[in-house]
Amino acid sequence: MGFVNILKLCVGAESIADLATWQEENAARWPEGRAVHVTRMWPKREAEVLAGGSLYWVIKGVILCRQRILGLERVEAGDGISRCAIVMDREIIRTESAPRRPFQGWRYIGPDEVPRDLTPGRAGDDSLPPELERALAEIGLR
């Protein structure tokens, strides 16, 4: 059995830096060395997600980065509703840009459908404005 990734909109973030800052500001709430994203639905393909999947973040209409998924945990927010906490490695791995149309919730995305990780030399490059990232990705230049 292979693995599958999760694709999620990074709502409220304008850039990878915004995502990193938000995770840093909330780090005290999570297990050491981990980042957590809570979602309403539990993945039906749990075993495949946990077999090596990552959460790919869509920022301003473009896939720009990913984080390795380390586990899934049930959480309740005090309202009696059970939710899924996606536990991830704190390392944010930059990827090549890939445009995505808006969607609700999250989607599965196979390993053959995701953008490649940026090489270590390019991972530190400054991010371009989201509109430019999207335009370059749409014409196949990023």
C-alpha positions as CSV (number, residue, x, y, z in Angstrom):
1,M,0.0,0.0,0.0
2,G,1.3,3.5,-0.9
3,F,0.6,6.7,0.8
4,V,-1.6,9.7,0.1
5,N,-1.3,13.4,1.0
6,I,-3.8,15.9,2.2
7,L,-4.3,19.2,0.4
8,K,-5.7,22.1,2.5
9,L,-6.3,25.8,2.1
10,C,-4.3,27.9,4.4
11,V,-7.0,30.3,5.3
12,G,-5.9,33.7,6.6
13,A,-2.3,33.4,5.5
14,E,-0.9,35.7,2.9
15,S,2.5,33.9,2.7
16,I,4.6,31.0,4.0
17,A,6.0,33.4,6.5
18,D,2.4,34.0,7.8
19,L,1.9,30.3,8.3
20,A,5.3,29.9,10.1
21,T,4.5,32.9,12.3
22,W,1.1,31.6,13.3
23,Q,2.5,28.1,14.1
24,E,5.3,29.7,16.1
25,E,2.8,31.8,18.1
26,N,0.7,28.7,18.8
27,A,3.6,26.3,19.5
28,A,3.0,26.3,23.3
29,R,-0.4,24.7,22.8
30,W,1.0,21.6,21.0
31,P,3.4,18.7,21.8
32,E,7.0,19.8,21.5
33,G,8.4,19.8,18.0
34,R,5.0,19.4,16.4
35,A,2.4,21.6,14.6
36,V,-1.3,20.8,14.8
37,H,-4.2,21.6,12.5
38,V,-7.7,20.7,13.7
39,T,-10.3,19.9,11.1
40,R,-13.9,18.7,11.4
41,M,-13.6,15.5,9.4
42,W,-11.5,12.4,10.0
43,P,-9.7,11.0,7.0
44,K,-11.3,7.8,5.8
45,R,-7.9,6.9,4.2
46,E,-6.1,7.2,7.6
47,A,-3.7,4.3,7.0
48,E,-2.5,5.8,3.7
49,V,-2.1,9.3,5.2
50,L,-0.1,7.9,8.0
51,A,2.1,5.8,5.6
52,G,4.2,8.8,4.7
53,G,1.8,11.6,3.7
54,S,2.2,15.3,4.0
55,L,-0.2,18.2,4.4
56,Y,0.2,20.5,1.3
57,W,-0.8,24.1,2.0
58,V,-2.6,26.2,-0.6
59,I,-1.8,29.9,0.1
60,K,-3.6,32.5,-2.0
61,G,-4.6,30.0,-4.6
62,V,-1.1,28.3,-5.0
63,I,0.4,25.2,-3.4
64,L,3.6,26.6,-1.9
65,C,4.7,24.2,0.9
66,R,4.1,21.1,2.8
67,Q,4.5,19.6,6.3
68,R,5.0,15.9,7.1
69,I,2.0,14.3,8.8
70,L,3.1,12.5,12.0
71,G,-0.2,11.4,13.4
72,L,-4.0,11.9,13.7
73,E,-5.6,12.5,17.1
74,R,-9.2,12.9,18.3
75,V,-9.9,16.2,20.0
76,E,-12.9,17.9,21.5
77,A,-13.2,21.6,21.8
78,G,-15.6,21.6,24.7
79,D,-18.7,21.6,22.5
80,G,-19.0,17.8,22.5
81,I,-18.0,17.5,18.8
82,S,-15.1,15.2,18.1
83,R,-12.6,16.6,15.6
84,C,-9.4,15.4,13.9
85,A,-6.1,17.0,14.9
86,I,-3.6,16.5,12.1
87,V,-0.2,16.4,13.9
88,M,2.7,17.5,11.7
89,D,6.4,18.1,11.8
90,R,7.1,21.8,12.4
91,E,9.4,21.9,9.4
92,I,7.8,23.7,6.6
93,I,9.1,22.4,3.3
94,R,8.9,24.8,0.3
95,T,7.6,23.3,-2.9
96,E,7.4,24.4,-6.5
97,S,4.3,26.6,-7.0
98,A,1.2,24.9,-8.3
99,P,-2.1,26.8,-8.8
100,R,-5.3,25.4,-7.2
101,R,-8.8,26.6,-7.4
102,P,-10.6,27.2,-4.1
103,F,-12.4,24.3,-2.4
104,Q,-13.9,23.6,1.0
105,G,-12.4,21.3,3.6
106,W,-9.4,19.3,2.4
107,R,-8.7,16.9,-0.4
108,Y,-6.6,13.8,-0.9
109,I,-3.7,14.3,-3.4
110,G,-1.5,11.4,-4.6
111,P,2.3,11.5,-4.6
112,D,2.3,11.8,-8.4
113,E,0.0,14.9,-8.3
114,V,2.0,17.1,-5.9
115,P,4.6,19.7,-6.8
116,R,8.2,18.8,-6.2
117,D,10.1,20.1,-3.2
118,L,12.4,23.0,-3.9
119,T,16.1,22.1,-3.9
120,P,17.8,23.1,-0.6
121,G,19.5,26.1,-2.4
122,R,16.1,27.5,-3.5
123,A,14.2,26.7,-0.4
124,G,15.5,29.9,1.2
125,D,14.6,32.1,-1.7
126,D,12.3,35.0,-0.9
127,S,8.7,34.2,-1.7
128,L,7.3,36.2,-4.6
129,P,4.0,38.0,-4.1
130,P,1.1,35.4,-4.3
131,E,-0.3,36.9,-7.5
132,L,3.0,36.5,-9.3
133,E,3.5,33.0,-7.9
134,R,0.1,32.1,-9.3
135,A,0.7,33.7,-12.7
136,L,4.1,31.9,-13.1
137,A,2.7,28.6,-11.9
138,E,-0.2,28.9,-14.4
139,I,2.2,29.3,-17.3
140,G,4.5,26.5,-16.0
141,L,7.4,28.7,-14.9
142,R,7.3,27.9,-11.2
